[in-house]
Structures are given as C-alpha cells and as structure tokens.
Amino acid sequence: MPPVPQFGAHLPNAPLSDIYDAVSYANNNGFDSVWVGDHLVGVGIKVWDAMEPFPTLAGVASRTKLKLGISVVDAARRHPAALAQNIVTVDHVSNGRLIVGIGVGESPSIKPFGIRWDKPVSIMRETIEIVTKLFSGGTINYDGEFYKLKNAFLLPLPFQQPHPPFWIAANSPRTRKITAELGDGWLPQALTPDEYKRFWKEIENHAKKVGRDPETIVRANTIYTSVSKKEEEGTNPIELPAKMLSAYWPETLKKRGIHVPEEFGLNKFTYSPESIKRVMEFTKKVPFDAVEDRFIYGAPENCIERIDKLYKAGNHYFVCILLVPTKHRKNQYELWGKKIIPYFKEQYE
C-alpha cells in the first residue's frame, strides 16, 4: 500500500515573528512538518528579506514537535564541512527531526556574491558525498574537483543514524540520476501528475540499475498553492504569482511554445527593481492556462482533486508554499487544516 500522504508547511522567509506565527498555524492544522528556505536574497517582488535557515530552525524547534525541513540548501554556498556541522547541530537541537532538502542553488543568492557556480550539479554531488562521509564517524580523505579533505573528521555524529535524510531537489535528468544514487528523498517542484509519474520512472529505473531499492526514496514535491473558501469570481489571486514563477522556469514555458528571455532563468536572474519590472511586463504576455496545471488553487474540493491526481501519480509528500499575502496566511492554514489534510488522512489511512 502507498504511504498516507503527508504535508509540510513552507514558512515565510522573514521576519521572525511571521515565521513563528506560521509555525503556530501549522501546529494547529494537521501539518506533518515545517520547512524554511535557504536564500541570501529572499524571493519577492519588493521585499527580499531572508533569514539564515539553520539558526532559524533551531529557534523553530522549541516551538513545535513537527519534523523540520530545509527546502532547499544551496549546495554551492557553504563548504561541505560547515554544512555538515550546521546539519548535525540542528539535528541534535531537534532530537532527530531534521530533513535536509538540497539543490544546485539559484542565481539571486549566488551570482551577486561572487560564489563559484560554473558546475552547480557537480558541486552538489561532491557536497552530498563529503557530508555523508563526514557523518560516518571516521577520518576521511577526499580528492574532488572542488573540495579536497585530508584526515578530516567531524564530531559529534548526527542524532539520526546514519544521518538526517537528504531529499534532492532534482528537476533535470542528471540530478534525478544523483537522486537515484545518493538521495533519501526526491523533492522537485511544481510538477504535473504526468511529469511526476514519468520522472519518477527515471529515478526508479536508475536506482535499480545501481543496486538501490527505489521504495526507500521518499517521493516528495514542492507545490505552490492558494486555497479559496469558494470559487473565485474574476481573476484568481494565484494568477500573477503563478505566471511570475513560471518566468523563472523557461523550459516549462518553452514546451508551450512561449519564448522566455534567457535573463529570467534562475541560472542568471538577480533581483532589482528593474529586473522585477521586466518580469512583470513579460508575465502580461503569458496566458494563465499555459501554467495553471502546475499550481494547486481554487476551492478546497478543487485543490483536493489536483493533489489526489499527484498522489495517484506517485507523489506521497507535499511541501506547500502558500502564495498569499501575510494577512491571509492564517486563513489559508485553517482551510488546509479543516478541509484538505483531513480528507487525505481519512481517505488513505
């Protein structure tokens, strides 16, 4: 039997008061975990604040008994030894509740700061390899393209053994192979049910090829969502943020015959009032029906239907990013807690 669906609440980037409020809402509305992002420059139109994830999670740990996740660590921005120490610290603070999402990173938090990022996938692979070796408890030597360690060790060992799970934000064929080889979970973003089923098959086949049981890999997904009490009249409130997010995924729109300027891809884009203005102008040209199937929106019954299709395609864990203003956040959590999460817990238990 497939596992019962689980739901994670992705917390705001800042300020700390909003983060703690969201933790309280998640506690009271049936979520299984809370998640923070990892940005130097937070995602936004005018506000780009972002808190450092590891101390933030240490603070959050005392306010909830839920699992704690990072969605996702930019592998390029920390030396693997520093990353490992951060991970083991939060794992101990939380008594073993940490899940580590990890990915290749994104330009706004890397390029303006002069961080090396010419081979992001290779950097991510080396990072995962080194961190897991450091968690093995022995002295290690590593001679990689980006990192070289000699007689290195790290103590204490993680609270979770052998280490907190690594869920890889794999959105390309190469990163899906790395997930099959090294990942404890798969955490892509905004996939349609057909894509999810097809891409999971890639991971499943490669895992078997390298001698791993694919059923040990958690099948997660980052979903972007806005729930309404009833069907909206006129423009849906998710339309603008959905079209803006899609501008950062040029390959997605290319499949629909829509050309996206190269500057908008997350391997090149950086935030400024001018660049946001250009994105806003571009989104006016994007028809909502070209992107809407990647988002969970509308009345609760519509959201349930969309999530259920993903679940039946093999997606078992949902990390939910709420695309709503701060003033509507509590109401969103309550709609999830009263209407959506109970349906799946009752339906699939």
C-alpha positions, 0 to 999 in steps of 0.5 A: 500500500502507498504511504498516507500522504503527508504535508509540510508547511513552507514558512515565510522567509522573514521576519521572525515573528511571521515565521513563528506565527506560521509555525503556530498555524501549522501546529494547529492544522494537521501539518506533518512538518515545517520547512524554511528556505535557504536564500541570501536574497529572499524571493519577492517582488519588493521585499527580499528579506531572508533569514539564515535557515539553520539558526532559524530552525533551531529557534523553530524547534522549541516551538513545535514537535513537527519534523523540520525541513530545509527546502532547499540548501544551496549546495554551492554556498557553504563548504561541505564541512560547515554544512555538515556541522550546521546539519548535525547541530540542528539535528541534535537541537531537534532530537532527530527531526531534521530533513535536509532538502538540497539543490544546485542553488539559484542565481539571486543568492549566488551570482551577486556574491561572487560564489563559484557556480560554473558546475552547480550539479557537480558541486552538489554531488561532491557536497552530498558525498563529503557530508555523508562521509563526514557523518560516518564517524571516521577520518576521511580523505577526499580528492574532488574537483572542488573540495579536497579533505585530508584526515578530516573528521567531524564530531559529534555524529548526527542524532539520526543514524546514519544521518538526517535524510537528504531529499534532492531537489532534482528537476533535470535528468542528471540530478534525478540520476544523483537522486537515484544514487545518493538521495533519501528523498526526491523533492522537485517542484511544481510538477504535473501528475504526468511529469511526476509519474514519468520522472519518477520512472527515471529515478526508479529505473536508475536506482535499480540499475545501481543496486538501490531499492527505489521504495526507500526514496521518499517521493516528495514535491514542492507545490505552490498553492492558494486555497479559496473558501469558494470559487473565485469570481474574476481573476484568481489571486494565484494568477500573477504569482503563478505566471511570475514563477513560471518566468523563472522556469523557461523550459516549462514555458518553452514546451508551450511554445512561449519564448522566455528571455534567457535573463529570467532563468534562475541560472542568471536572474538577480533581483532589482527593481528593474529586473522585477519590472521586466518580469512583470511586463513579460508575465502580461504576455503569458496566458494563465492556462499555459501554467495553471496545471502546475499550481494547486488553487481554487476551492478546497474540493478543487485543490483536493482533486489536483493533489489526489491526481499527484498522489495517484501519480506517485507523489506521497509528500507535499511541501506547500508554499502558500502564495498569499499575502501575510494577512491571509496566511492564517486563513489559508492554514485553517482551510488546509487544516479543516478541509484538505489534510483531513480528507487525505488522512481519512481517505488513505489511512 
